[in-house]
């Protein structure tokens, strides 16, 4: 009777679904002509029907994802339309959930025998499993922003992403799951070969359910390589699908080392694979490794990790980096904010006001009260708030933004507060940074509330947050924010992300040394070794250019920050610092030109920006230059040659839609003049026949592009100097 009831329900659901799907326009496959990285795409994302109403299609001219909807729903096609590359070799469920200790597939079709490839003519013979969550209906809506972002600073892209959201609704047949609705969401972006996928679980029943785990993406993809023997960790993962989710941490300053939820699995049912032991990594699953572990009460909705999938069309490092950078600028436009700031080492009102006045004089836009300045945002007392509100009001009256530094992790509070090591049951040094407080402890909850109160009531414009939640688990059963070990990581992560979204939506800029970009942070470090800023200025200049070069393959210039020690930092002698600034003006200017020439903001950490009129005019000259070319200097970087101290090095900004199509920065570390003829790669400037190039503010000269979209440019760079060229 149970099976017959399921069959009747499935038939009725299928009839309703077919009636619903026939209201959609028929899918007419189209492919964008030209290069999406150069020419903006006009075609919009849409949801369509095809195969006589048997299938749904999500497409935007760059990629498409197709779903068979009966007898249950499953992805049957996922393509990069520019290359026609297929990313599905076998059907599977849309998601997998473990509720009250039992695991259920969400959607899915069965019956595929050959799992190396999938043919359309097989689909009609596939079956469903009544034990799975069954597809019931879909809804289509315009894409909603994941963060209701505000900006108070200079921003390259002020537009929120647009597109279409397809929500696929599922319900279960089991009596104990009645009222538990699962929805699989897909957001397809306009103008980008990328989509976002996540799962929500709504509890409409009268009892709570325990969510052990949610796997929000399952893709059986073609393998990247054939290896007869070899373990999964030794073999290449698929390279032309880039996955980024918002469950990333560990202070690496790079996403691929911070990602905690992307897992490449083997497929033992794929018996025709080359690997003898069936250990090819060819199944993508996205889930938090330690699980969810929370109770979902009646009336509540759980939202999973958000998984972004960017389909790449190349194995070229630069092109794939450009694709990722365009992805960030589109999906997380707040990462294109890039205010000009200094790091002030004092909170003495007179010194703060002097720094604000110097910012006005030189064109700086923000003062950050640095670590070691004496700022304590955890002190939300009336007196402390009054002091810093007065300083923020003064800054705002001058058109300057003000913010400051706060440390969360890598510190010990007390036995009651610190994370409890599940192995020892003690608050010992088992955290990522040795010791760390639990964000869901009484102290941690108060810490977040204090920072919210301080920032809101003072009117601060920035939080530099050192040691945001780094993924520590906590076995305490006494902390009010979590129940125990199982939910400790998920709960703390949600608290941290919620805090950043709160700030972002109030227009507060966020520097944080971890990968929370998807939930509202603006900037992370380029990547550096702190003790390097105790080295000589000569060393720092070359090392900084290496950091810029290495830190901008995946990140945009606006997403990374560097460091310039105006005063002593981490040791080092007079040869390491710039104070007195007037005595080291050549080095000061070149360090500024290196960073601003890359579009990268550095933390100029000290008590002042200038000490003499000549220093002031030098700083102002650099900032005026940066602001004049700000759009192109914040555009993508093409990596020309990495600094090695042996010959020239440099990089080039490109912007096919900008006034300036390119801006080249070249450096000479040698003590003799260099003359070189370079082949400048101009493909990503959008120029095709000729380019007008001038050195500095000089006269332009016409150059003809060769078949590789290059021009030959002869340059001279003075000893231990630099130069810049504009491409129009």
Long-range contacts (C-beta under 8 A, 24 or more apart in sequence): 2-130, 2-173, 3-130, 5-173, 6-130, 6-173, 9-134, 9-173, 10-71, 10-128, 10-130, 10-134, 13-134, 13-135, 13-136, 13-137, 14-69, 14-70, 14-71, 16-136, 16-137, 17-69, 17-70, 17-135, 17-136, 17-137, 17-138, 18-53, 18-70, 20-137, 20-138, 21-49, 21-53, 21-56, 21-69, 21-138, 22-49, 22-53, 24-48, 24-49, 24-56, 24-140, 25-49, 26-50, 27-57, 27-59, 29-59, 29-64, 29-81, 30-61, 30-81, 31-61, 31-81, 31-82, 32-61, 32-62, 32-81, 32-82, 36-62, 36-82, 36-191, 36-192, 36-193, 37-319, 37-322, 37-323, 37-326, 37-684, 38-656, 38-683, 38-684, 38-686, 39-656, 39-686, 40-191, 40-657, 41-190, 41-191, 41-192, 43-190, 44-162, 44-163, 44-164, 44-190, 45-143, 45-162, 45-163, 45-164, 45-188, 45-189, 45-190, 46-164, 47-138, 47-140, 47-164, 47-166, 56-138, 56-166, 58-164, 58-166, 58-186, 58-188, 58-195, 59-188, 60-163, 60-188, 60-189, 60-190, 60-191, 60-192, 60-193, 62-191, 62-192, 62-193, 62-311, 63-188, 63-193, 63-194, 63-195, 63-311, 65-186, 65-188, 65-195, 67-168, 68-109, 68-123, 68-126, 69-135, 70-135, 71-109, 71-126, 71-127, 71-128, 72-107, 72-108, 72-109, 72-128, 72-129, 72-132, 72-134, 72-135, 73-107, 73-135, 73-168, 73-170, 74-107, 74-108, 74-109, 74-126, 75-219, 76-109, 76-118, 76-120, 76-123, 78-219, 79-311, 80-193, 80-240, 80-311, 80-312, 80-313, 82-193, 82-313, 83-313, 85-240, 85-311, 85-313, 86-222, 87-219, 87-221, 87-222, 87-238, 87-241, 87-311, 88-118, 88-219, 88-220, 88-221, 89-115, 89-116, 89-117, 89-118, 89-220, 89-221, 89-222, 89-270, 89-282, 90-115, 90-118, 90-220, 90-267, 90-269, 90-270, 91-118, 91-126, 91-220, 92-218, 92-219, 92-220, 92-283, 93-132, 93-218, 94-168, 94-170, 94-184, 94-218, 95-182, 95-184, 95-199, 95-214, 95-215, 95-216, 95-217, 95-218, 96-213, 96-214, 96-215, 96-218, 97-133, 97-182, 97-199, 97-201, 97-211, 97-213, 97-214, 97-215, 98-211, 98-212, 98-213, 98-214, 98-291, 99-177, 99-180, 99-201, 99-209, 99-210, 99-211, 99-212, 100-176, 100-209, 100-210, 100-212, 101-210, 101-212, 103-213, 104-131, 104-132, 104-133, 104-172, 104-177, 105-129, 105-131, 105-132, 105-133, 106-132, 106-133, 106-170, 106-182, 106-184, 106-199, 107-132, 107-133, 107-134, 107-135, 107-168, 107-170, 107-184, 108-132, 114-272, 115-220, 115-267, 115-269, 115-270, 115-271, 115-272, 116-270, 116-272, 116-273, 130-173, 131-173, 131-174, 133-170, 133-171, 133-172, 133-182, 134-170, 134-171, 134-172, 134-173, 135-168, 135-169, 135-170, 136-169, 136-170, 136-171, 137-169, 138-166, 138-167, 138-168, 138-169, 139-166, 139-167, 139-169, 140-164, 140-165, 140-166, 140-167, 141-165, 141-167, 143-187, 143-188, 143-189, 146-196, 146-306, 146-518, 146-519, 147-334, 147-501, 147-504, 147-505, 147-519, 147-520, 148-505, 149-333, 149-334, 149-504, 149-505, 149-520, 150-504, 150-505, 150-506, 150-507, 151-334, 151-337, 151-507, 152-401, 152-461, 152-507, 152-509, 153-337, 153-338, 153-339, 153-365, 153-366, 153-401, 153-461, 153-509, 154-337, 154-338, 154-339, 154-340, 154-365, 154-630, 155-333, 155-334, 155-336, 155-337, 155-338, 156-329, 156-336, 156-337, 156-338, 156-558, 156-631, 156-634, 156-635, 157-329, 157-330, 157-333, 157-336, 158-333, 159-333, 160-333, 161-189, 161-190, 161-192, 161-330, 161-331, 161-333, 162-189, 162-190, 163-187, 163-188, 163-189, 163-190, 164-188, 178-205, 179-203, 179-204, 179-205, 179-206, 180-204, 180-205, 180-209, 184-216, 189-330, 189-331, 191-330, 192-310, 192-326, 192-327, 192-330, 192-331, 193-310, 193-311, 193-312, 193-313, 193-323, 194-308, 194-309, 194-310, 194-311, 194-327, 194-330, 194-331, 195-308, 195-309, 196-306, 196-307, 196-308, 196-309, 196-331, 197-306, 197-307, 197-309, 198-303, 198-304, 198-305, 198-306, 198-307, 199-303, 199-304, 200-301, 200-302, 200-303, 200-304, 201-296, 201-301, 201-302, 202-300, 202-301, 202-302, 203-296, 203-297, 203-298, 203-299, 203-300, 203-301, 204-298, 204-299, 205-298, 206-298, 207-298, 208-295, 208-296, 208-297, 208-298, 209-295, 209-296, 210-293, 210-294, 210-295, 210-296, 211-292, 211-293, 211-294, 211-295, 211-296, 211-302, 212-291, 212-292, 212-293, 212-486, 213-287, 213-288, 213-291, 213-292, 214-287, 214-292, 214-302, 214-304, 214-305, 215-285, 215-286, 215-287, 216-286, 216-287, 216-304, 216-305, 216-307, 217-284, 217-285, 217-286, 217-307, 217-309, 218-283, 218-284, 218-285, 219-283, 219-284, 220-267, 220-270, 220-282, 220-283, 221-282, 221-283, 221-284, 222-282, 223-273, 223-280, 223-281, 223-282, 226-273, 226-274, 226-275, 226-280, 227-274, 227-275, 227-280, 228-274, 228-275, 228-276, 229-275, 229-276, 229-277, 230-275, 230-279, 231-279, 232-264, 232-265, 232-266, 232-279, 232-280, 232-281, 235-275, 235-279, 235-280, 235-281, 237-264, 237-281, 238-264, 238-282, 238-284, 239-312, 239-315, 240-311, 240-312, 240-313, 240-314, 240-315, 241-284, 241-309, 241-310, 241-311, 241-312, 242-309, 242-310, 242-311, 242-312, 242-320, 242-323, 242-324, 242-327, 243-284, 243-286, 243-307, 243-308, 243-309, 243-310, 244-307, 244-308, 244-310, 244-327, 244-518, 245-286, 245-305, 245-306, 245-307, 245-308, 245-518, 246-305, 246-306, 246-497, 246-516, 246-518, 246-519, 247-288, 247-305, 247-493, 248-514, 248-515, 248-516, 248-518, 249-468, 249-469, 249-470, 249-471, 249-493, 249-514, 249-515, 249-516, 250-432, 250-470, 250-471, 250-514, 251-432, 251-467, 251-470, 251-513, 251-514, 252-515, 253-513, 253-515, 253-524, 253-525, 253-526, 253-527, 253-551, 254-515, 254-527, 254-554, 255-515, 255-554, 258-514, 258-515, 259-515, 260-288, 260-289, 260-471, 261-286, 261-287, 261-288, 261-289, 261-305, 261-307, 262-286, 263-287, 263-289, 288-489, 288-490, 288-493, 290-473, 290-486, 290-489, 290-490, 291-486, 291-490, 292-487, 292-490, 293-483, 293-484, 293-485, 293-486, 293-487, 293-488, 293-490, 294-487, 294-490, 294-491, 295-483, 306-518, 308-518, 317-553, 318-553, 318-638, 318-639, 321-553, 321-554, 322-636, 322-684, 324-554, 325-554, 325-555, 325-556, 325-636, 326-636, 328-517, 328-555, 328-556, 328-559, 329-556, 331-518, 332-517, 332-518, 334-504, 334-520, 334-522, 335-517, 335-522, 335-523, 335-556, 335-558, 335-559, 336-556, 336-558, 336-634, 337-509, 337-522, 337-558, 338-557, 338-558, 338-599, 338-601, 338-634, 339-365, 339-366, 339-401, 339-509, 339-601, 340-364, 340-365, 340-366, 340-601, 340-623, 340-626, 341-365, 341-366, 341-367, 341-368, 341-401, 341-462, 341-601, 341-603, 342-366, 342-367, 342-368, 342-603, 342-604, 342-605, 342-606, 342-609, 343-368, 343-370, 343-603, 343-604, 343-605, 343-606, 344-368, 344-369, 344-370, 344-373, 344-606, 344-607, 345-370, 345-372, 345-373, 345-567, 345-605, 345-606, 345-607, 346-373, 346-374, 346-607, 347-373, 347-374, 347-375, 347-388, 349-387, 349-390, 349-391, 351-607, 352-391, 352-394, 353-391, 353-394, 354-608, 355-607, 355-608, 355-609, 356-394, 356-395, 356-398, 356-400, 356-402, 357-398, 358-608, 358-609, 358-610, 358-616, 359-398, 359-400, 359-609, 360-398, 360-399, 360-400, 361-610, 361-616, 361-620, 362-609, 362-610, 362-616, 362-619, 362-620, 362-623, 363-620, 363-623, 363-624, 363-627, 364-400, 364-609, 364-623, 365-400, 365-401, 366-400, 366-401, 366-402, 366-403, 366-461, 366-462, 366-509, 367-395, 367-400, 367-401, 367-402, 367-403, 368-403, 368-404, 368-405, 368-462, 368-464, 368-511, 368-603, 369-402, 369-403, 369-404, 369-405, 370-404, 370-405, 370-464, 370-603, 370-605, 371-405, 371-407, 371-464, 371-466, 373-404, 373-405, 375-404, 375-405, 375-406, 377-404, 377-406, 377-450, 377-451, 377-454, 377-455, 377-460, 377-463, 378-406, 378-447, 378-450, 378-451, 378-454, 379-450, 379-454, 380-449, 380-450, 380-453, 380-454, 380-457, 384-454, 385-453, 385-454, 385-457, 385-458, 388-454, 388-458, 388-460, 389-457, 389-458, 389-459, 392-458, 392-459, 392-460, 392-461, 393-459, 396-459, 401-461, 401-462, 401-509, 402-460, 402-461, 402-462, 403-460, 403-461, 403-462, 403-463, 403-464, 403-508, 403-509, 404-460, 404-462, 404-463, 404-464, 405-464, 405-465, 405-466, 406-451, 406-463, 406-464, 406-465, 406-466, 407-466, 407-467, 408-437, 408-439, 408-447, 408-465, 408-466, 408-467, 408-468, 408-469, 409-433, 409-436, 409-437, 409-466, 409-467, 409-468, 409-469, 409-470, 409-472, 410-434, 410-435, 410-436, 410-466, 410-467, 411-435, 411-436, 411-437, 411-467, 412-436, 412-437, 413-437, 413-443, 414-443, 416-441, 416-442, 416-443, 416-478, 417-441, 417-442, 417-443, 417-444, 419-472, 419-473, 419-474, 419-476, 419-488, 420-474, 420-475, 420-476, 421-475, 422-473, 422-475, 422-485, 425-475, 431-470, 431-472, 432-470, 432-471, 432-472, 433-467, 433-470, 436-467, 436-470, 436-472, 438-472, 438-474, 438-476, 438-479, 438-481, 438-482, 438-488, 438-492, 439-469, 439-481, 439-492, 439-495, 439-496, 440-474, 440-479, 440-480, 440-481, 440-482, 440-488, 440-491, 440-492, 440-495, 441-474, 441-476, 441-479, 441-480, 441-481, 442-479, 442-480, 444-479, 444-481, 444-492, 444-495, 445-480, 445-481, 445-495, 448-495, 448-499, 451-499, 452-499, 452-502, 455-503, 455-506, 455-508, 456-506, 460-508, 461-507, 461-508, 461-509, 462-508, 462-509, 462-510, 462-511, 463-503, 463-508, 463-509, 463-510, 463-511, 464-510, 464-511, 464-512, 465-510, 465-511, 465-512, 466-512, 466-513, 467-513, 468-496, 468-500, 468-512, 468-513, 468-514, 468-516, 469-493, 469-495, 469-496, 469-514, 470-514, 511-561, 517-559, 522-558, 522-559, 523-558, 523-559, 523-560, 523-561, 523-601, 524-555, 524-559, 524-560, 524-561, 525-551, 525-560, 525-561, 525-562, 526-550, 526-551, 526-552, 526-555, 526-560, 526-561, 526-562, 526-600, 527-551, 527-560, 528-562, 528-563, 530-569, 530-570, 531-570, 531-571, 533-563, 533-565, 533-569, 533-570, 533-572, 533-576, 534-565, 534-569, 534-570, 534-571, 534-572, 534-576, 535-572, 535-576, 536-575, 536-576, 537-575, 537-576, 537-578, 537-584, 537-587, 537-591, 540-564, 540-576, 540-591, 541-587, 541-590, 541-591, 541-594, 541-669, 542-643, 542-645, 542-669, 544-591, 544-594, 544-595, 544-602, 545-594, 545-643, 545-649, 545-667, 546-642, 546-643, 548-594, 548-595, 548-598, 548-600, 548-651, 549-639, 549-642, 549-643, 549-649, 549-651, 550-642, 552-598, 552-600, 552-637, 552-639, 552-651, 553-639, 556-599, 556-634, 556-636, 557-598, 557-599, 557-600, 557-633, 557-634, 557-635, 557-637, 558-599, 558-601, 558-634, 560-600, 561-600, 561-601, 561-602, 561-603, 562-595, 562-600, 562-601, 562-602, 562-603, 563-602, 563-603, 563-605, 564-591, 564-592, 564-595, 564-602, 564-603, 564-604, 564-605, 565-605, 565-606, 566-604, 566-605, 566-606, 566-607, 566-608, 567-605, 567-606, 567-607, 569-605, 578-606, 579-606, 579-611, 580-611, 581-608, 581-610, 581-611, 581-612, 581-615, 582-611, 582-612, 582-614, 582-615, 585-614, 585-615, 585-618, 588-615, 588-618, 588-619, 589-618, 589-622, 590-721, 590-722, 592-619, 592-622, 593-622, 593-665, 593-722, 594-665, 594-667, 594-722, 596-622, 596-623, 596-625, 596-626, 596-633, 597-633, 597-663, 597-665, 597-722, 597-724, 598-633, 598-637, 598-651, 598-665, 599-633, 599-634, 599-635, 599-637, 599-653, 629-660, 629-663, 629-726, 631-655, 631-658, 631-659, 631-660, 632-658, 632-659, 632-660, 632-662, 632-663, 632-726, 633-663, 635-663, 636-684, 638-681, 638-684, 640-664, 640-666, 640-678, 640-680, 643-667, 643-669, 645-669, 646-670, 647-674, 647-676, 648-674, 648-676, 648-715, 648-717, 652-680, 652-681, 652-727, 654-682, 654-684, 654-685, 655-685, 656-684, 656-685, 656-686, 657-686, 659-728, 660-726, 660-727, 660-728, 661-685, 661-686, 661-687, 661-691, 661-727, 661-728, 662-691, 662-726, 662-727, 663-724, 663-725, 663-726, 663-727, 664-713, 664-724, 664-725, 664-726, 664-727, 665-722, 665-723, 665-724, 666-715, 666-717, 666-722, 666-723, 666-724, 666-725, 667-717, 667-721, 667-722, 668-717, 668-718, 668-719, 668-720, 668-721, 668-722, 669-720, 670-719, 670-720, 671-719, 671-720, 672-719, 673-716, 673-717, 673-718, 673-719, 674-716, 674-717, 675-714, 675-715, 675-716, 676-714, 676-715, 676-717, 677-712, 677-713, 677-714, 677-715, 678-712, 678-713, 678-714, 678-715, 679-710, 679-711, 679-712, 679-713, 680-710, 680-711, 680-712, 680-713, 680-727, 681-708, 681-709, 681-710, 682-709, 682-710, 682-711, 682-727, 683-708, 683-709, 685-727, 687-727, 691-727, 691-728, 692-727, 692-728, 693-725, 693-726, 693-727, 693-728, 694-725, 694-726, 694-728, 695-723, 695-724, 695-725, 696-723, 696-724, 696-725, 696-726, 700-726, 700-728
